[in-house]
Amino acid sequence: MNSLRFIFVLASSFLFVLSACAGEKVSQDFTKQRDLMVATQIEARGIKNRKVLEAMRKVERHRFVPEEYMSAAYEDHPLPIGEGQTISQPYIVALMTEVLDSDGTRKVLEIGTGSGYQAAVLAELFQSVYTIEIIDVLGKRAEKTLSDLGYKNIKVKTGDGYKGWEEYGPYDAIIVTCAPSHIPGPLKDQLAEGGRMVIPVGEKYHQELILLTKEKGIIKQKEIIPVVFVPMFGENGKKY
């Protein structure tokens, strides 16, 4: 091997090692950020379910945001994901997940796939996750992200979330991540006996997160906290 070729190979090897080290450092930084997020934003605010906390530590939120927002992925606020939509604040994701009270063996329906982050968190806790997104480009992007990350227990559909996904119902849990002005009747019908639904309801800046439970066919509801979610839209831009 001549000296120039030797220098080139050595330099290439050095750059590869630097690149690998940099990649490992970034990965470690994101892990630390997730741990800090859970400790200061979620656990400190009263989320106690250990499985929920572990899922929030495990799911890589930075994978679900546009590249320009990756550095802010673990901060305490929503982030834009395109098409006028957002990824929810980490605490709200954890709170809504805890409220569903998963036992790890059940079936959940999500309305409003968005980036796919909430679906990924649910997939760590539920046996099967069915998620619907009205905006086709977001649904396809989320489906690819979830597939790339190895989630095999999530089905993604583009469609009108107000109507639910009757084919796979009834569901032991339903989570809605966009706000209608009222609770959709089809979602009540698709909630299994003993099931729980968490949904934000109201107009733009006057929404309440509500827990619904079904007992002997009767729906009971309880207000949790005030929230702000994007509105629920259906086909042809219809606002519910």
C-alpha positions as CSV (number, residue, x, y, z in Angstrom):
1,M,0.0,0.0,0.0
2,N,1.5,3.3,-1.0
3,S,1.7,6.2,1.5
4,L,-1.1,8.3,-0.1
5,R,-3.5,5.3,-0.1
6,F,-2.5,4.5,3.5
7,I,-3.2,8.1,4.6
8,F,-6.6,8.1,2.8
9,V,-7.6,4.8,4.4
10,L,-6.5,6.0,7.8
11,A,-8.3,9.3,7.5
12,S,-11.5,7.5,6.3
13,S,-11.3,5.2,9.3
14,F,-10.8,8.1,11.7
15,L,-13.8,9.9,10.2
16,F,-16.0,6.8,10.6
17,V,-15.0,6.5,14.2
18,L,-15.8,10.1,14.8
19,S,-19.2,9.7,13.1
20,A,-20.0,6.6,15.1
21,C,-19.0,8.4,18.4
22,A,-21.1,11.5,17.5
23,G,-24.1,9.2,16.7
24,E,-23.7,7.5,20.0
25,K,-23.4,10.8,21.9
26,V,-26.6,12.1,20.3
27,S,-28.4,8.9,21.2
28,Q,-27.2,9.2,24.8
29,D,-28.2,12.8,24.9
30,F,-31.8,12.0,23.8
31,T,-32.0,9.2,26.4
32,K,-31.0,11.7,29.1
33,Q,-33.5,14.2,27.8
34,R,-36.3,11.5,28.0
35,D,-35.3,10.6,31.5
36,L,-35.4,14.3,32.5
37,M,-38.7,14.8,30.7
38,V,-40.3,12.0,32.7
39,A,-38.9,13.0,36.0
40,T,-39.6,16.8,35.8
41,Q,-42.6,17.1,33.5
42,I,-44.6,13.9,34.1
43,E,-43.8,12.1,37.3
44,A,-43.4,15.4,39.2
45,R,-47.0,16.3,38.1
46,G,-48.5,13.2,39.6
47,I,-48.4,10.5,36.9
48,K,-47.8,7.3,39.0
49,N,-48.5,4.4,36.7
50,R,-45.1,2.7,36.3
51,K,-45.9,1.2,32.9
52,V,-46.9,4.6,31.6
53,L,-43.7,6.2,32.9
54,E,-41.6,3.4,31.4
55,A,-43.4,3.8,28.0
56,M,-42.7,7.5,28.1
57,R,-39.0,6.8,28.8
58,K,-38.8,4.3,26.0
59,V,-40.6,5.9,23.1
60,E,-38.3,8.2,21.2
61,R,-40.3,11.4,20.8
62,H,-37.7,13.1,18.6
63,R,-38.4,10.5,15.9
64,F,-42.0,11.8,15.6
65,V,-41.2,15.5,15.0
66,P,-39.8,17.3,11.9
67,E,-36.0,17.5,11.8
68,E,-36.0,21.3,12.6
69,Y,-37.7,20.6,15.9
70,M,-35.7,17.6,17.1
71,S,-33.7,19.6,19.5
72,A,-37.0,20.7,21.2
73,A,-38.5,17.2,21.2
74,Y,-38.4,16.7,24.9
75,E,-39.5,20.2,26.0
76,D,-42.7,20.9,27.9
77,H,-45.0,22.0,25.1
78,P,-46.6,20.8,21.8
79,L,-44.7,21.1,18.5
80,P,-45.8,21.6,14.9
81,I,-45.8,18.5,12.7
82,G,-47.1,20.1,9.5
83,E,-50.6,20.5,8.0
84,G,-51.6,22.8,10.8
85,Q,-51.4,19.9,13.4
86,T,-49.2,19.4,16.5
87,I,-47.7,16.7,18.6
88,S,-49.2,17.0,22.1
89,Q,-47.3,18.1,25.2
90,P,-45.6,15.0,26.8
91,Y,-47.5,15.4,30.1
92,I,-50.8,15.4,28.3
93,V,-49.8,12.2,26.4
94,A,-48.9,10.6,29.7
95,L,-52.0,11.8,31.5
96,M,-54.4,10.6,28.8
97,T,-52.6,7.2,28.6
98,E,-52.8,6.8,32.4
99,V,-56.5,7.7,32.5
100,L,-57.2,4.8,30.1
101,D,-55.9,2.4,32.8
102,S,-54.4,-0.2,30.5
103,D,-53.8,-3.7,31.7
104,G,-51.6,-4.6,28.7
105,T,-54.0,-7.1,27.2
106,R,-56.7,-5.0,25.5
107,K,-57.6,-3.2,22.3
108,V,-57.5,0.6,21.9
109,L,-58.8,3.0,19.3
110,E,-57.1,6.3,18.7
111,I,-58.7,9.2,16.9
112,G,-56.1,11.6,15.4
113,T,-52.9,9.7,14.6
114,G,-51.0,12.9,13.9
115,S,-47.3,12.1,14.1
116,G,-47.9,8.6,15.5
117,Y,-46.3,9.4,18.9
118,Q,-49.3,8.7,21.0
119,A,-50.0,5.5,19.1
120,A,-46.4,4.3,19.8
121,V,-46.9,5.0,23.6
122,L,-50.2,3.0,23.5
123,A,-48.5,0.2,21.6
124,E,-46.2,-0.3,24.6
125,L,-49.2,-0.9,26.9
126,F,-52.0,-2.4,24.7
127,Q,-52.1,-5.6,22.8
128,S,-53.6,-3.9,19.7
129,V,-53.8,-0.3,18.6
130,Y,-56.1,1.0,15.9
131,T,-55.5,4.6,14.9
132,I,-57.3,6.9,12.4
133,E,-56.0,10.1,10.8
134,I,-58.1,12.4,8.6
135,I,-55.1,14.0,6.8
136,D,-53.7,11.5,4.4
137,V,-50.1,12.8,4.3
138,L,-49.9,12.7,8.1
139,G,-51.4,9.2,8.2
140,K,-49.0,7.8,5.7
141,R,-46.0,9.5,7.3
142,A,-47.0,8.2,10.8
143,E,-47.5,4.7,9.4
144,K,-44.0,4.7,7.9
145,T,-42.4,6.0,11.1
146,L,-44.2,3.4,13.2
147,S,-43.2,0.6,10.8
148,D,-39.6,1.8,10.7
149,L,-39.5,1.7,14.5
150,G,-40.7,-1.9,14.5
151,Y,-44.3,-1.5,15.8
152,K,-46.3,-4.5,14.6
153,N,-49.4,-4.1,16.8
154,I,-50.6,-0.9,15.2
155,K,-53.0,-0.5,12.3
156,V,-53.3,3.0,10.7
157,K,-56.2,4.2,8.6
158,T,-56.9,7.4,6.8
159,G,-60.6,8.4,7.4
160,D,-63.1,10.3,9.4
161,G,-62.4,9.7,13.1
162,Y,-65.9,10.9,14.2
163,K,-67.2,7.6,12.7
164,G,-64.7,5.4,14.5
165,W,-63.5,2.1,13.1
166,E,-66.5,-0.2,13.4
167,E,-64.8,-3.1,11.7
168,Y,-62.5,-3.9,14.7
169,G,-64.8,-2.7,17.5
170,P,-65.9,-2.7,20.2
171,Y,-62.8,-1.3,21.9
172,D,-61.7,-1.6,25.5
173,A,-60.4,2.0,25.4
174,I,-60.8,4.9,23.0
175,I,-58.5,8.0,23.0
176,V,-59.3,11.1,21.0
177,T,-56.5,13.6,20.3
178,C,-58.6,16.3,18.6
179,A,-61.5,18.2,20.0
180,P,-65.1,17.9,18.8
181,S,-67.8,20.2,20.1
182,H,-69.7,17.2,21.5
183,I,-68.9,13.5,22.1
184,P,-69.4,11.5,18.9
185,G,-72.2,8.9,19.1
186,P,-70.4,6.3,17.0
187,L,-67.5,6.3,19.5
188,K,-69.9,5.8,22.4
189,D,-71.4,2.8,20.5
190,Q,-67.9,1.3,19.8
191,L,-66.8,1.5,23.4
192,A,-67.0,-2.0,25.0
193,E,-68.8,-2.7,28.2
194,G,-66.5,-1.7,31.0
195,G,-64.5,0.4,28.6
196,R,-63.0,3.9,29.0
197,M,-62.8,6.8,26.6
198,V,-60.7,10.0,27.1
199,I,-61.6,12.9,24.9
200,P,-61.2,16.7,24.8
201,V,-64.6,18.4,24.2
202,G,-65.4,22.0,23.4
203,E,-64.6,25.0,21.3
204,K,-61.2,26.5,20.5
205,Y,-60.1,27.9,23.9
206,H,-62.8,26.4,26.1
207,Q,-62.2,22.6,26.1
208,E,-62.4,20.1,28.9
209,L,-60.7,16.7,28.9
210,I,-63.4,14.2,29.8
211,L,-63.3,10.6,30.9
212,L,-66.2,8.4,29.8
213,T,-66.9,4.9,31.2
214,K,-69.5,2.4,30.1
215,E,-71.2,0.4,32.8
216,K,-74.2,-1.8,31.9
217,G,-74.7,0.1,28.7
218,I,-74.8,3.4,30.5
219,I,-72.2,6.1,29.8
220,K,-70.9,8.1,32.7
221,Q,-68.6,11.0,32.4
222,K,-66.1,12.9,34.5
223,E,-64.2,16.1,33.8
224,I,-60.4,15.9,34.3
225,I,-58.7,19.2,33.3
226,P,-59.0,22.1,30.9
227,V,-57.0,21.5,27.7
228,V,-56.4,23.0,24.2
229,F,-56.4,20.6,21.3
230,V,-56.8,21.2,17.5
231,P,-60.5,20.8,16.5
232,M,-61.9,17.6,15.0
233,F,-62.5,17.7,11.3
234,G,-64.1,15.2,9.1
235,E,-64.4,14.6,5.4
236,N,-64.6,17.7,3.2
237,G,-63.3,19.9,6.0
238,K,-66.4,19.4,8.1
239,K,-65.9,20.6,11.7
240,Y,-67.6,18.6,14.4
